């Protein structure tokens, strides 16, 4: 209890100092559940207003949790037939062909770079109502993926909204790799993640692309960078650039970032640390 009070007091002190200096501070909400102690990814809903999706990483339940933008748990979404060996990131996207909204869950963690293949699960996004707290999703597609240059650890993925291509950014290299799994992804054959380039960043833990596809956020432990893609540049061209450092309050173990539904602001969420509350940050 004493540690919790110290952490909260320190946070309030920092907010006061920031206000005095004229620094714009993020909105903060305490995560009102203990079901997500190892939050490792976050994504905004495409069909539910003010809803975010998150999940635990390695060894957790094969479930996605819907929370509102104030940090309140709304529902558990059970992904039938899936296993959580090491879920590391999550994304949402509209399929370019059928026009439906899907949740993409990246089982792409591989600390020792020893797994010959990794997986991405794709599940249709449910309509979240106040009447239901548990959703069982059985219509789940599984994409098996191999990297063309061999196994590696990764914790960041996003789906390009116009093309449906999945992008994975590796984690540990001095210059991390940018990989593309082209649309349409196969459920019957192994998909190859093609290395398209590198970016001047390391220890990447999360990424997201804005709903209009014009901006990309990439997060590592110390900070967040935003890359401008626009209409004419490719994802690789954008990520190969310098990027812009964005506001970020250092978290205990921040491994999640996503744009809001309009692409005007972004959320971050960290794993739990001791007795300190988990904070959902919103930057605008």
N, C-alpha and C positions, 0 to 999 in steps of 0.2 A: 504493500500500500504506500509506504514511504517513497519507494522508487517511482511509483506512478505519479505521486504528487510532485516530485522533483522534475520529472519529464514535462508535465503539464505546465508547471511554473516556468520552466526554461522556454517552452514554446510561446507562452504568453509574453515573456520578456522580449523574445526575438521579434514578435509581431509589433510590440510597442516601439522598439528601436526602428523597425522598418517604416512604421507610420511616421515617426519623427523625421526620418531621412527622406520621406516622400516616395518610398519604394512601394510599388503596387504589389500587394500580398495576395496569395491565392486564397480561395474559399476553402475552408476545411470542415469536414464532417467526420465524426468518429464512426467507424464501421460497426454497425449494431448487430453483430453476430460473431460467434467464435467458431463457425464452421469453416472458415477460410484462413487458417493460420499461416499457410504457405502460399499465399496469393502470388501467382507467377505470370498472370496475363490479364488483360482487360480489353473489352471491345464494346462499342455502343450498339444498341439494337437498331435495326432498320425499320421495324414495324411496330415497336412499342415505344411510346413517348416516355422520355426520362428513365429509360431502363439501360443498365449496363450488365455485361456478362463477365464473370471471372471464374477462376478455378484454382485448385491446389496443384502443386507439382508432384514430384516422384512419390509413388506409393499411396497417393490419395485416392479418394473415391473417383469412379468414372462418371463424374457429375459436373455439370456447369451450374453456377449459381447466378440467379438474376437478382440484382440489387437495384434500388433506385438511386438517383443522383444525390440523395441525402445520406446514403450509406445504409439504408434499411434493407434487410433480406426480404425478398418478395417470393422467391420460388427456387426449388431445386429441379434441375433438368437432368434426368438420368439418361445416359447415352448407352443404349442396349448393345451388347456384344463388344463393347470397347473395354480396354484395360488402361489404367493410368500407370504405365511404367515410368514415364518422365514427361508429363505434359508441361510445356514451357511457354506457349503463347497461344493466343486466340484471336480470331478475326471474323468479321461479318462481310458478306458481299452478296450482290444480286447476280444470279447466274445469267450470262449474256443470252442464252438460248431460251430457257423456260421462264425467265423473269421473276423467279422466286427468290426469297431471302434465305440465306444459309449461314450457319455457324461453322467455322473451320477451327479445329482443335489440333494444335501441333504437338505430337509426341516426338519431339525432335532433340530432346536432351540426350547427350552422350558424353559424359565427362571424360571417359578414357578413349573416345573415338574407336570403340571396339565393336559396334553393331554394324553388320553389313548393310542393313536398311533401316529406315525410320518410317513413321506413319503420320498421316494427317487424316483425321476423321471429319466428315462433313455431314451435318445434320440440319434438317429444315428448321427454321426458326419458328418457335411456337408463339401464339398470341397469349400473352401473360394477362390473366384476370385475377381479381381479388378472390374469386371462388375457389381457385386451385393453388396449392402450394407445392405439389409434386407433379412433374410432367415426365412421362416415359416415352422416349423417342426411339422407335424401332426402325424407322426408315433411314438407316445410317450407311453412308458410303465410306469405304476405307481405301485410301491411296497409299500404296507402298512406294517408297522413294529411295533411290540410291544416288549418291553424289558422284558425278563423273570423275572426280579426282580422289575418291576414296572417303571413308567414314570421317566424320568430324562432329564436334559439339556445336549446337545452335540453340538459341533461345528467342529468336525474333522471326516473325513472319507477317506478311500482309498479302491481300489479294487486290490486284490492279482492277478497279471497277469497270473499266471499259472492255478489257480483253478477257478477264477471268483468269489470267496467269497468276500463279502463286509465286511469291518471292520469299526466299529464306536468306537471312544474313547470319553467317557463322559468328562464333563468339570469341575464340581465344587467340587467333593470330594477331600479329602486330598490325597487319592490315587485313581486316576481315574480308571474307569473300561474299560476293553477291551472286545468288543462285536463282535460277528461274525454272519452275515446273510448268510447262506450257499447257494451256487450255486446248481442248478438253482433257482433263486428267482421267486416267484409266483405273477402273476397279478390278480388272481382270489381268492386267499386265503390270510389271514393275515400271514406274515412272522414273525418268532420269532428270536429276536436278543439274542443269547446265551452268557452269561457272561463267558469268558474263563480265566479271571485273572484280575490283577490290575497292575498298574505301578506307580513308585515313582515320580509322577508329579501331578500338580494341575493347574487349570485354563487353560486347553488345548484349543487352538483356531483353530488349523489346523493340518493336517498331509498329508503325501504323501509317496508313495513307488516308488523306482526307476524302470525304464522299465524292467530291468532284475530280479527284485524282490529281490535283494541282500541287499538293504539298505532301511531304513524307516526314514523319518524326522518327528519329532513331535514338534510343536511350542506352546508355551504359551506366555503370554504378555512379560515377561522379556527376553526370549531367545529361542534357537532352539537346539534340541539334535538329533544326528544321531545314529540309532541303526543298528547293523550288523546282518542281518538274514542269509545270505549265502544260501547254497543249502540244508543243513541238518536241520537247526533249523526251528521251527515253528514261526509264527508271534508272538504268545504269549510268547514263550521263548525269542525271541529277545527283545520285549518291556518290559519284566520283568527284564531285565538287567539294568546296570548303564547308558549306553549310553555315547556318546561323545558330549561335548559342542561345538557348531559350531559358526563361526563368525556371528555376527548379530548387525546391527545398530538399536538402539531402535527407534521404530516408534510411532507416536501419538496414534494409536490403531491398531496394527498389528494383523490381523486375517487371513492371507493367506500365504501359502508357497507351492512351488512345485519344483520338480526336473526339469532340462532341459530335452530335448528330448533324450539325451545320458546318462543321469544319472550322469554327471560329475560335474555339478554345480546346483544352485538352485536360485529361484526367491522369493521375498517377496513383498507384496503390503499392504498398510494400508488404512483405511478409511480416508476421508478428515478431516482436522482440521483447522477451521477458513479460513483465506485467504492463508495459506501456500499451496504450490503445492504438489500434491500427487506424490510420488517418487516410481518408479519401480526399485528395487534393484536386482542386479545379482551378486552372489557370486560364485567364482570358485577357 
